[in-house]
Amino acid sequence: MISISHKTKQFLVLAIKILIVVGAFYFIYKQLADNEKLDWQKFIVLFQKNQSVVGILFILFLSFLNRFLEILKWQNLVSSFKVISIGEATKQVLAALTAGIFTPNGIGEYAGKALYFEKSQAKQIVFLNLICNGIQLILSVGFGTIGLLILGFRFWVLMIMGFASLFFVFTFFSKKVKIKGYSIEKFIKKINEIPKAIHRKNILLGIARYITFSHQYYFLFLAFDVDLPYFTLMATITSVYFLASSLPSFQFLDFAVKGSVGVYFFSLLGVNEWIVIFITTLMWFLNVVIPVIMGSYFVLKFKPKWKS
């Protein structure tokens, strides 16, 4: 077995941290600089027309609330085996977000959070992260399906319900099937081991977070002079978020995927393409880019818990 000196390990850790931060900033820059659909002149004209200090502060507050609710969710779930402060939860969530920005579907977040705990707790942290993200996925499917129904996409709703039914049937008949020692039955048992109070709080925080970022979309559309009935606009937002979240993607391409799906749905309502692209990009910047910039600090300050 090859032995690595302490100084070499320190250098490798520093190199990895710098690589993560530089990579994150590079991907952010490329997406903002190379997007030909972003018409900055139109944005500046509309911004000067509708600029409001109160409105800007309110949108920024919703971004803060969105991420803060995610931090509270993580703190709550970790409390199932260890009490951590809001500051520690903030550090873990933001650093993990930075680490996961250029990995498929944010897989890097799982490793990022696990590294803040002992190696023996890694599987437990990955499991809790699945629960943390799982509730948002379930809410996205639920609200998105309702949105599609309101918009009249009944065939799509029937397909979703059909797939959901097949999934539950498959789960029921294969719950005891083991793959490398793991099974659906074992997974469900582990979920039931978490106190119900923690599950209830996770669901409530997940709902609050979903309401927060979906209404941030809503208020941004109002700021861009999109005049549509509340339920029509919200149904479209929830549908877009559901369908875009269902597609495999990277965090740094999240706005591009949501933008493409959004352009299709909002074009049916007569909303200009550039407005949809801009709002989606703003949502990405406010809810991903800014937290990633903050998370970069924690990545550089990170001290691994694992001994090897």
C-alpha positions in Angstrom: 0.0 0.0 0.0 1.4 3.4 -1.0 2.0 5.8 2.0 1.3 9.5 1.5 3.0 12.0 3.7 1.0 14.5 5.8 2.2 17.5 3.7 1.3 15.7 0.5 -2.2 15.1 1.8 -2.6 18.7 2.8 -1.5 19.8 -0.6 -4.0 17.4 -2.3 -6.8 18.6 -0.1 -6.0 22.3 -0.9 -5.7 21.5 -4.7 -9.1 19.8 -4.7 -10.7 22.7 -2.8 -9.3 25.3 -5.2 -10.3 23.1 -8.2 -13.9 22.9 -6.9 -14.1 26.7 -6.4 -12.5 27.6 -9.7 -14.6 25.0 -11.5 -17.8 26.4 -10.0 -17.0 30.0 -10.9 -15.9 29.0 -14.4 -19.2 27.2 -15.1 -21.2 30.2 -13.7 -19.3 32.6 -15.9 -19.7 30.5 -19.0 -23.4 30.2 -18.6 -23.9 33.9 -18.1 -21.5 35.0 -20.8 -22.3 32.6 -23.5 -26.2 32.7 -23.3 -27.2 34.4 -26.5 -30.8 34.5 -25.5 -30.2 37.0 -22.7 -31.0 40.4 -24.0 -29.4 42.7 -21.4 -30.6 45.9 -23.1 -34.3 44.9 -22.8 -33.7 43.9 -19.2 -32.0 47.3 -18.4 -34.9 49.2 -20.0 -37.5 47.2 -18.1 -35.5 47.4 -14.8 -35.3 51.2 -15.1 -39.0 51.4 -15.8 -40.1 49.2 -12.9 -37.2 49.5 -10.4 -38.3 49.5 -6.8 -36.0 49.2 -3.8 -38.7 47.5 -1.8 -39.4 45.1 -4.6 -35.7 44.2 -5.0 -35.3 43.7 -1.2 -38.4 41.5 -1.2 -37.1 39.2 -4.0 -33.7 39.0 -2.2 -35.5 38.1 1.0 -37.3 35.3 -0.7 -33.9 33.9 -1.9 -32.6 34.1 1.6 -35.7 32.4 3.0 -35.5 29.7 0.4 -32.0 28.7 1.3 -32.6 29.3 5.1 -35.5 26.8 5.0 -33.2 24.3 3.3 -30.6 24.8 6.1 -33.3 24.3 8.7 -34.4 21.1 7.0 -30.9 19.7 7.1 -30.4 20.7 10.7 -33.7 19.0 11.6 -32.8 15.8 9.8 -29.3 15.6 11.3 -30.8 16.0 14.7 -32.0 12.4 14.3 -28.6 11.3 15.5 -26.6 14.5 16.3 -27.4 18.1 17.3 -25.7 20.7 15.1 -26.1 24.5 15.2 -27.7 26.6 12.4 -24.2 27.9 11.6 -22.8 24.4 11.2 -25.8 23.4 9.0 -25.3 26.5 6.9 -21.7 25.7 6.4 -22.5 22.1 5.3 -25.4 23.0 3.0 -23.6 25.9 1.2 -20.3 24.0 0.8 -22.1 20.9 -0.5 -24.1 23.1 -3.0 -20.8 24.4 -4.3 -19.3 20.9 -4.6 -22.4 19.7 -6.4 -22.8 22.5 -9.0 -21.0 20.6 -11.8 -22.1 17.1 -10.9 -25.1 15.3 -12.4 -28.3 16.2 -10.5 -26.2 17.6 -7.6 -24.7 14.2 -6.7 -21.6 16.1 -5.3 -23.8 17.5 -2.5 -24.0 14.0 -1.0 -20.3 13.6 -0.8 -19.9 17.3 0.3 -22.1 16.8 3.3 -20.7 13.4 4.2 -17.1 14.8 4.5 -18.2 17.0 7.4 -18.9 13.9 9.5 -17.0 10.8 10.6 -16.4 8.2 7.9 -18.5 5.7 9.8 -21.5 8.1 9.4 -21.2 8.6 5.7 -24.0 6.2 4.7 -26.3 7.8 7.3 -25.6 11.3 5.9 -26.3 10.1 2.3 -29.5 8.6 3.5 -30.6 11.8 5.3 -29.7 13.8 2.1 -32.0 11.5 0.1 -34.8 12.2 2.6 -34.1 16.0 2.5 -34.2 16.1 -1.3 -36.9 13.5 -1.5 -39.6 15.6 0.1 -39.0 18.4 -2.4 -39.3 15.9 -5.3 -42.6 14.6 -3.9 -43.9 18.1 -3.5 -42.8 19.0 -7.0 -44.6 16.0 -8.4 -47.8 16.7 -6.4 -48.0 20.5 -7.1 -46.8 20.0 -10.7 -49.5 17.4 -11.4 -52.2 19.8 -10.0 -50.7 22.5 -12.2 -50.9 20.4 -15.3 -54.5 19.5 -14.5 -55.5 23.2 -14.1 -53.8 24.0 -17.5 -55.8 21.2 -19.1 -53.1 18.7 -19.8 -55.3 15.8 -18.6 -53.5 13.2 -20.8 -50.2 14.1 -19.2 -51.8 13.8 -15.7 -53.1 10.3 -16.6 -49.7 9.3 -17.7 -48.1 10.5 -14.5 -50.7 8.7 -12.4 -50.1 5.6 -14.5 -46.4 5.7 -13.9 -46.9 6.4 -10.2 -49.2 3.4 -10.0 -46.7 1.1 -11.7 -44.0 2.4 -9.4 -46.0 1.6 -6.3 -46.9 -1.9 -7.6 -43.2 -2.6 -8.5 -42.1 -1.3 -5.1 -44.6 -3.6 -3.3 -43.6 -6.8 -5.2 -39.9 -6.1 -5.1 -39.5 -4.6 -1.7 -37.7 -7.7 -0.4 -35.3 -8.1 -3.4 -31.8 -7.3 -2.2 -29.1 -5.7 -4.4 -25.7 -5.7 -2.6 -27.4 -6.1 0.7 -29.9 -3.2 0.2 -33.6 -3.5 -0.4 -36.6 -1.2 -0.6 -37.9 -2.9 2.6 -34.7 -2.0 4.4 -34.9 1.6 3.1 -38.5 2.0 4.3 -37.5 0.5 7.7 -34.7 3.1 8.0 -37.2 5.9 7.2 -39.5 4.6 9.9 -36.6 4.7 12.4 -36.5 8.5 12.2 -38.8 10.0 14.8 -42.2 11.1 13.3 -41.7 14.7 14.7 -38.6 15.1 12.5 -40.5 13.8 9.5 -43.4 16.2 10.2 -41.0 19.2 10.5 -39.2 18.1 7.3 -42.5 18.1 5.4 -43.6 21.5 6.8 -40.3 23.1 6.0 -40.4 21.5 2.5 -43.8 22.9 1.8 -42.7 26.3 3.1 -39.7 26.2 0.8 -41.7 25.2 -2.2 -44.2 28.0 -1.6 -41.3 30.4 -1.2 -39.4 29.8 -4.5 -42.6 29.2 -6.6 -43.9 32.6 -5.4 -40.5 34.2 -6.1 -41.1 33.1 -9.7 -44.6 34.6 -9.6 -43.5 38.0 -8.3 -40.7 38.1 -10.9 -43.2 37.6 -13.6 -45.3 40.4 -12.2 -42.2 42.6 -12.2 -41.7 41.9 -15.9 -45.2 43.1 -16.6 -46.7 39.6 -17.2 -50.4 40.0 -16.6 -52.0 36.6 -16.1 -54.5 35.3 -13.5 -52.9 34.1 -10.3 -53.9 30.4 -10.6 -52.9 30.2 -14.3 -49.5 31.7 -13.6 -48.9 29.5 -10.6 -50.1 26.4 -12.4 -47.6 27.1 -15.2 -44.8 27.7 -12.7 -45.5 24.4 -10.8 -45.8 22.5 -14.1 -42.5 23.9 -15.5 -40.7 23.2 -12.2 -42.0 19.6 -12.0 -41.2 18.7 -15.6 -37.8 20.4 -15.6 -36.8 18.7 -12.3 -37.7 15.3 -13.8 -35.0 15.7 -16.4 -31.4 14.7 -15.6 -29.3 17.8 -15.5 -26.3 19.5 -13.8 -26.8 22.3 -11.3 -25.0 24.8 -13.5 -27.4 23.9 -16.4 -30.5 24.1 -14.2 -31.7 27.4 -15.5 -31.2 26.3 -19.1 -33.4 23.2 -18.6 -36.1 25.1 -16.8 -35.8 27.9 -19.3 -36.4 25.5 -22.2 -39.4 23.9 -20.6 -40.7 27.3 -19.5 -40.4 28.8 -23.0 -42.7 26.0 -24.3 -45.4 26.4 -21.6 -45.3 30.2 -21.3 -45.4 30.7 -25.1 -48.8 29.0 -25.0 -49.9 31.9 -22.7 -48.4 34.5 -25.0 -45.4 35.4 -22.8 -42.3 36.6 -24.6 -39.4 34.1 -24.8 -36.8 36.5 -23.5 -38.8 37.3 -20.4 -39.0 33.6 -19.5 -35.3 33.1 -20.1 -34.4 36.2 -18.0 -36.6 35.2 -15.1 -35.3 31.6 -15.1 -31.7 33.0 -15.2 -32.4 35.4 -12.4 -33.9 32.6 -10.3 -30.8 30.5 -10.9 -28.5 33.4 -10.1 -30.4 34.3 -6.8 -30.9 30.8 -5.6 -27.8 28.9 -6.9 -25.0 31.3 -7.9 -25.1 33.6 -4.8 -25.2 30.6 -2.4 -22.4 28.9 -4.4 -20.3 32.1 -4.0 -20.9 32.0 -0.3 -20.3 28.3 -0.2 -16.9 28.7 -1.9 -15.6 30.3 1.3 -16.7 27.3 3.4 -15.1 24.9 0.8 -11.7 26.8 1.1 -12.0 26.7 4.9 -13.0 23.0 5.0 -11.1 20.6 7.2 -11.9 17.0 6.4 -13.2 14.8 9.2 -12.1 11.6 7.5 -8.6 10.3 8.5 -8.0 8.9 5.0 
